[in-house]
Amino acid sequence: MTDIVLGVGASHSTLMNTHWEETFHKDRAERFRDALREARDEIAAARPDTVILVGSNHFRGFWLDLIPSFTIGVGECVASGESGTPEGPQPVDVPLARHIANTLVEGGRFDLAYSAKLQIDHGQSHAIQYLLDGLDVEIVPLVVNVFAHPLPTLERCEQLGRAIRDAVLAFPEGRRVAVIGSGGLSHRLPWPDWRDPHGDDEEFMVGAWLNGRDHWKDYDVRRREIIRAAESAINEDFDEEFLSLVENGRTHEVARYTTEELEKVAGNGAQEVRTWLLMAALLGHAPGRRLSYESLPEWLTGMGVAVLDPTHHHTSERQP
């Protein structure tokens, strides 16, 4: 029997690794880091065999030569290792990953892109570093396109989460499965719409996204400078509203936003809440428990952590 035993939503920021000493609001940063440790301990207590790791891509694993909406890793998985995040091969639960891909395609619900040689970046390896540290688990990596327009709708992400949930629960080999959604909350990155860049910095960024597949590290110094020069744009009201939805098992309601509306309200970086939405759908929208929310302008981001425990969920699940 395969069970989905826990869900975790957590924001990520490589600035935890590279600019900790320069972080002004150290008390907030420490509370967030402590919440990651608490979430890691809850994952350990749930004893998962496998973690479905839902994350975004920051043009270090995918480039504009090919951008699927959703990609599942079904073979090798290598972390790029930028900004002090883990680097190198990651253990993949290949049987479960291939079961998910096959079930969704053959069932006619999703033609999910797959990769037998997937590269992930900090959109997922940040979670490996802080939430899976020391745990003996395999992963099923799922990469969501949240930055290269056109983006999959939030409603489509929720539908995918429910479809993967059904596939996982039908897996005949038996697993204890946890799910992590890594990304968000509100933030704005100095990234252009690749279809219409303006100015030298935006032209540089789009060039990096188009041509970085074989030498992405060559672009990283200037890219980092552009990001560090950006002004923070955190919407605490949006973050509080979103976390309230998570706490009340109503994360699916965020799907009322269009891509354009979400960016206007909470910034282009908030498109990463798709990873939380997918995670929550995989948990049947069980109510969550917030472990932390901190506004960290030095990291450009509203940083949140929440845990969804399905054993505490006794109400009926949202129906399609």
C-alpha positions as CSV (number, residue, x, y, z in Angstrom):
1,M,0.0,0.0,0.0
2,T,1.3,3.5,-0.9
3,D,0.4,6.4,1.5
4,I,1.0,10.1,1.2
5,V,2.2,10.9,4.8
6,L,3.1,14.5,4.9
7,G,3.4,17.7,2.9
8,V,5.7,20.7,3.4
9,G,5.6,24.1,1.7
10,A,8.8,26.2,2.1
11,S,10.2,29.3,0.5
12,H,13.8,29.2,-0.8
13,S,16.6,31.7,-1.1
14,T,20.2,31.1,-2.0
15,L,21.0,34.2,0.0
16,M,20.8,32.1,3.1
17,N,24.0,30.5,1.9
18,T,25.8,33.4,0.3
19,H,24.8,36.5,2.3
20,W,23.9,35.3,5.8
21,E,26.3,37.6,7.5
22,E,25.0,40.6,5.5
23,T,21.4,39.8,6.5
24,F,20.2,42.7,8.6
25,H,17.0,41.1,10.0
26,K,19.0,38.3,11.6
27,D,16.2,37.5,14.1
28,R,13.8,36.9,11.3
29,A,16.3,34.9,9.3
30,E,17.0,32.7,12.3
31,R,13.3,32.1,12.9
32,F,12.9,31.0,9.3
33,R,15.9,28.7,9.4
34,D,14.6,27.2,12.7
35,A,11.3,26.5,11.0
36,L,13.1,24.7,8.2
37,R,14.7,22.5,10.8
38,E,11.4,21.8,12.5
39,A,9.9,20.9,9.1
40,R,12.9,18.6,8.4
41,D,12.3,16.9,11.8
42,E,8.6,16.4,10.9
43,I,9.6,14.8,7.6
44,A,11.9,12.5,9.5
45,A,9.2,11.5,11.9
46,A,6.8,10.7,9.1
47,R,9.4,8.1,7.9
48,P,9.0,8.6,4.1
49,D,10.7,6.3,1.6
50,T,10.3,8.8,-1.1
51,V,9.8,12.6,-1.4
52,I,8.0,14.1,-4.4
53,L,10.0,17.3,-4.7
54,V,8.1,20.0,-6.6
55,G,10.1,23.0,-7.5
56,S,10.8,25.8,-10.0
57,N,13.7,26.3,-12.4
58,H,15.8,29.4,-12.6
59,F,17.4,28.8,-16.0
60,R,20.1,26.6,-14.7
61,G,18.3,23.3,-15.5
62,F,16.0,24.5,-18.4
63,W,16.7,27.1,-21.0
64,L,14.6,28.8,-23.6
65,D,15.6,26.2,-26.2
66,L,13.0,23.9,-24.5
67,I,10.6,24.9,-21.7
68,P,8.0,22.3,-20.8
69,S,5.2,23.4,-18.4
70,F,5.8,20.3,-16.2
71,T,8.8,17.9,-16.2
72,I,9.2,14.8,-14.1
73,G,12.6,13.2,-13.5
74,V,12.4,9.4,-14.3
75,G,16.1,8.5,-14.3
76,E,19.3,10.4,-13.5
77,C,19.0,13.7,-11.6
78,V,21.9,16.1,-11.0
79,A,21.8,19.2,-8.9
80,S,23.7,22.2,-10.4
81,G,25.1,23.3,-7.1
82,E,25.0,27.0,-7.5
83,S,25.3,29.4,-4.5
84,G,26.3,26.7,-2.0
85,T,23.4,24.4,-2.6
86,P,24.0,20.6,-3.1
87,E,25.8,19.6,-6.2
88,G,25.8,16.3,-8.1
89,P,23.7,13.2,-8.5
90,Q,20.5,12.8,-6.4
91,P,18.8,9.5,-5.6
92,V,15.6,9.1,-7.7
93,D,12.8,6.6,-7.0
94,V,12.7,5.5,-10.6
95,P,9.9,3.0,-10.3
96,L,7.5,5.5,-8.7
97,A,8.5,8.3,-11.1
98,R,7.9,6.2,-14.2
99,H,4.7,4.9,-12.7
100,I,3.4,8.5,-12.3
101,A,4.5,9.4,-15.9
102,N,2.9,6.3,-17.4
103,T,-0.3,6.5,-15.4
104,L,-0.9,10.2,-16.3
105,V,-0.2,9.7,-20.0
106,E,-2.0,6.4,-20.4
107,G,-5.0,7.6,-18.4
108,G,-5.3,10.6,-20.7
109,R,-5.1,13.2,-17.9
110,F,-1.7,14.8,-18.6
111,D,1.0,14.4,-21.3
112,L,3.7,15.0,-18.7
113,A,7.2,15.8,-20.0
114,Y,9.8,13.5,-18.6
115,S,13.6,13.5,-18.3
116,A,15.9,10.5,-17.9
117,K,18.8,13.0,-17.3
118,L,17.4,15.9,-15.4
119,Q,19.3,18.9,-14.0
120,I,17.7,20.8,-11.2
121,D,18.8,24.0,-9.5
122,H,18.2,25.6,-6.1
123,G,14.5,25.6,-6.8
124,Q,14.7,22.1,-5.6
125,S,18.2,21.6,-4.2
126,H,17.6,24.2,-1.5
127,A,14.9,21.9,-0.1
128,I,17.3,19.0,-0.4
129,Q,19.8,21.0,1.6
130,Y,17.6,22.2,4.4
131,L,14.6,19.8,4.5
132,L,16.2,16.4,3.6
133,D,19.5,16.8,5.3
134,G,20.7,13.5,6.7
135,L,17.5,11.6,5.6
136,D,17.8,8.4,3.8
137,V,15.1,9.0,1.1
138,E,14.8,9.0,-2.7
139,I,13.1,11.8,-4.6
140,V,10.8,12.2,-7.5
141,P,11.7,15.6,-8.9
142,L,8.9,17.6,-10.6
143,V,9.9,20.9,-12.2
144,V,7.2,23.5,-12.9
145,N,7.8,26.4,-15.3
146,V,7.1,29.5,-13.4
147,F,9.3,32.1,-15.1
148,A,9.2,31.6,-18.9
149,H,5.9,32.9,-20.2
150,P,3.4,31.5,-21.1
151,L,3.1,29.8,-17.7
152,P,0.8,26.9,-16.9
153,T,-2.3,28.3,-15.2
154,L,-2.7,27.8,-11.4
155,E,-5.8,25.8,-12.0
156,R,-3.9,23.5,-14.3
157,C,-1.2,23.0,-11.5
158,E,-4.0,22.1,-9.1
159,Q,-5.4,19.6,-11.5
160,L,-1.9,18.0,-12.0
161,G,-1.5,17.7,-8.2
162,R,-4.7,15.8,-8.0
163,A,-3.8,13.6,-10.9
164,I,-0.4,12.7,-9.4
165,R,-2.1,12.0,-6.1
166,D,-4.3,9.4,-7.7
167,A,-1.4,7.9,-9.5
168,V,0.7,7.7,-6.3
169,L,-2.0,6.1,-4.2
170,A,-2.4,3.5,-7.0
171,F,1.3,2.5,-7.0
172,P,1.3,-1.2,-6.3
173,E,4.8,-1.6,-4.8
174,G,4.1,0.3,-1.6
175,R,5.7,3.5,-0.5
176,R,5.5,6.1,2.3
177,V,5.5,9.3,0.3
178,A,6.1,12.9,1.5
179,V,5.7,15.9,-0.8
180,I,7.6,19.2,-0.7
181,G,6.6,22.4,-2.6
182,S,9.6,24.7,-2.8
183,G,9.1,28.3,-3.7
184,G,7.4,31.6,-3.2
185,L,6.0,33.6,-1.5
186,S,5.7,37.2,-2.7
187,H,8.8,38.6,-4.3
188,R,9.9,40.4,-7.5
189,L,13.0,39.4,-9.4
190,P,14.7,41.8,-11.9
191,W,13.8,39.4,-14.7
192,P,12.3,40.5,-18.0
193,D,9.5,39.0,-20.0
194,W,11.9,37.1,-22.4
195,R,9.6,38.1,-25.3
196,D,10.2,41.8,-24.8
197,P,13.4,42.8,-23.0
198,H,14.3,46.4,-22.4
199,G,17.8,47.7,-21.7
200,D,21.2,46.1,-21.3
201,D,20.5,44.0,-18.2
202,E,17.3,42.5,-19.6
203,E,19.0,41.7,-22.9
204,F,21.8,40.1,-20.9
205,M,19.3,38.0,-18.9
206,V,17.5,36.8,-22.0
207,G,20.7,35.9,-23.7
208,A,21.7,33.8,-20.7
209,W,18.4,32.0,-20.8
210,L,18.7,31.3,-24.5
211,N,22.3,30.3,-24.6
212,G,23.2,29.0,-21.1
213,R,22.7,25.3,-21.5
214,D,26.4,24.4,-22.0
215,H,28.0,27.2,-20.1
216,W,25.4,28.7,-17.6
217,K,28.1,29.4,-15.0
218,D,29.7,32.0,-17.4
219,Y,26.7,34.2,-16.8
220,D,26.4,33.9,-13.1
221,V,28.6,36.8,-11.8
222,R,26.7,39.5,-13.7
223,R,23.4,37.8,-13.2
224,R,24.0,37.7,-9.4
225,E,25.0,41.4,-9.5
226,I,21.7,42.3,-11.2
227,I,19.7,40.3,-8.6
228,R,21.5,41.8,-5.6
229,A,20.9,45.3,-7.0
230,A,17.1,44.8,-7.1
231,E,14.8,46.5,-4.7
232,S,12.6,44.3,-2.5
233,A,8.9,44.1,-3.3
234,I,7.2,42.0,-0.6
235,N,3.4,42.0,-0.2
236,E,2.8,40.8,3.3
237,D,-0.9,41.0,2.9
238,F,-0.9,38.6,0.0
239,D,1.5,36.3,1.9
240,E,-0.8,36.2,5.0
241,E,-3.8,35.6,2.8
242,F,-2.1,32.7,1.0
243,L,-0.9,31.1,4.2
244,S,-4.3,31.4,5.7
245,L,-5.7,29.4,2.7
246,V,-3.0,26.8,3.3
247,E,-3.9,26.6,7.0
248,N,-7.6,26.2,6.2
249,G,-7.2,23.5,3.5
250,R,-8.3,26.0,0.8
251,T,-5.0,26.4,-1.1
252,H,-6.9,25.7,-4.3
253,E,-8.6,29.1,-4.0
254,V,-5.4,30.8,-5.1
255,A,-6.2,29.4,-8.6
256,R,-8.7,32.3,-9.0
257,Y,-5.7,34.4,-9.9
258,T,-4.6,34.7,-13.5
259,T,-0.8,34.7,-14.1
260,E,-1.0,38.5,-14.8
261,E,-3.1,39.2,-11.7
262,L,-0.7,37.2,-9.5
263,E,2.3,39.1,-10.8
264,K,0.6,42.4,-10.3
265,V,-0.3,41.6,-6.7
266,A,2.7,39.7,-5.4
267,G,5.5,40.0,-8.0
268,N,6.8,37.7,-10.7
269,G,8.5,35.5,-8.0
270,A,5.1,34.7,-6.5
271,Q,4.4,32.6,-9.6
272,E,6.3,29.9,-7.5
273,V,3.2,29.4,-5.3
274,R,2.3,26.9,-8.0
275,T,4.7,24.5,-6.2
276,W,2.7,24.9,-2.9
277,L,-0.6,24.5,-4.8
278,L,0.6,21.3,-6.4
279,M,1.9,20.0,-3.0
280,A,-1.4,20.8,-1.3
281,A,-3.4,19.1,-4.1
282,L,-1.2,16.0,-3.6
283,L,-2.2,16.1,0.1
284,G,-5.9,16.3,-0.8
285,H,-5.9,19.9,0.5
286,A,-5.5,18.8,4.1
287,P,-5.4,21.8,6.4
288,G,-1.9,23.0,7.1
289,R,0.1,24.4,10.1
290,R,2.2,27.4,9.7
291,L,5.7,27.1,11.2
292,S,7.0,30.5,10.1
293,Y,6.4,33.6,8.1
294,E,9.1,36.3,7.8
295,S,9.4,39.3,5.6
296,L,13.0,39.4,4.6
297,P,13.7,42.3,2.2
298,E,17.5,41.4,2.2
299,W,16.5,38.2,0.5
300,L,13.9,40.0,-1.6
301,T,11.2,37.5,-0.5
302,G,8.4,36.7,1.9
303,M,9.6,33.5,3.5
304,G,7.1,30.9,4.7
305,V,7.1,27.3,6.0
306,A,4.0,25.2,6.5
307,V,3.3,21.5,7.2
308,L,0.3,19.5,6.0
309,D,-0.4,16.4,7.9
310,P,-3.2,14.2,6.3
311,T,-3.7,12.2,9.5
312,H,-5.3,15.3,11.0
313,H,-7.6,15.7,8.0
314,H,-11.1,14.3,8.4
315,T,-13.2,16.4,6.1
316,S,-14.0,15.5,2.6
317,E,-11.5,16.3,-0.1
318,R,-12.1,18.9,-2.8
319,Q,-13.7,17.2,-5.8
320,P,-12.7,17.9,-9.3
